[in-house]
């Protein structure tokens, strides 16, 4: 069953956003650049592990900062989507229309994915503030309180998703700069 077939009946299927986002990283030979693998996979995981070792489970100030930052960035990304859609019409006057539309399309897919990461990060923050297990539940395998272990696991994903948002923000900034740099030079 094709991905589009599985998502055809669903109003909230986001797998196509992920798939389209991944396609923006492929070179003409359909392979991924090694540098992109480092930038978007390995470095965020290493930074997350470092934060996890140094900070451990974030305190309420860190959680508040992350929540506010992600909320602002999600709003910014939504506005950027609207800006990109209005840019498509303006790009008709540019000499390299095909290349520009491709860059706009890729940036649109990257911004959509960044919004998706932001939503997942906010869900993780929400889960972090929950205590789904009784406080007296101690896991025999590791002698840890179940809620504490739950917060550790969720913390890892909060750090990872937050780092991913900032890395994607830098990529999107570069693409937006490239788009409007051409406009400025040709006007």
C-alpha positions, 0 to 999 in steps of 0.5 A, a space after each residue: 500500500 502506497 503512503 498516499 493511499 494510507 493517508 488519503 482518508 485521514 485528515 491528520 496524516 503527516 507522513 507525507 510532510 516527513 517524506 517530502 521533507 526528506 526528499 529535499 535532502 536527496 542529491 540528483 543521484 537519490 542519495 543523501 549528502 554525508 554532511 546532511 546526515 551529520 548536521 541533521 541526525 548525528 550532531 543533534 543526537 550528540 548534543 542531546 546526549 551532552 545536554 542529557 548528561 550535563 542538565 539531566 531532567 530539565 527544571 521548570 525554568 528550562 521547560 518554560 523557556 523551551 515551551 515559549 521558544 517553541 510556541 513562538 517558532 511555530 507561529 513564526 513558521 506558520 507566518 513563513 508558510 504564508 509568506 512563501 505562498 505569496 512569493 510564488 506569484 512574485 517569482 514570475 519576474 525572476 530569470 530562473 523561475 524553475 530554480 526559484 520555484 524549486 527552492 520555494 517548494 523545498 523551503 515550504 516542505 522544510 518549514 512544514 516539517 519544522 512546524 511538525 517538530 514543534 508540535 511534537 516538542 510541545 506534546 513532549 513538554 505536555 507529557 513531561 508535566 504529567 505523572 502517569 504512574 503512581 508515585 510508589 511504583 518502583 521498577 524492579 529492573 532498574 530500581 527507579 521510580 517509574 515517573 522519574 524514568 518516564 521524565 528522563 525518557 521524555 526529557 531526551 526527546 524534548 532536548 532532541 526536538 528542540 535542537 532539531 527545531 533550531 537546526 532546521 531554523 538555521 537551514 530555513 533562514 539560509 534558504 529564505 536568505 537565498 530566495 530574497 537575495 535574488 529579489 534584492 539583487 534584481 530589483 
